[in-house]
């Protein structure tokens, strides 16, 4: 419940995923449908970029260590 914005919600579920649904609904209510999709997309892109960077660094380290062995 947000008294300043004069809104709130109550969620009743009969599921083991009720907390996840509540969190998703809360994000949707705070940011709106477009912003929630935007933040999710940005998060996925960042995860992919970080993962790619980690693999690239590992590749470079292996190349350097192989050259030093030769």
Residue pairs with C-beta under 8 A, 6 or more apart in sequence:
1 7
1 8
1 9
2 8
7 29
9 25
9 26
9 29
11 18
11 21
11 22
11 25
13 21
13 22
15 21
27 36
27 39
28 36
31 39
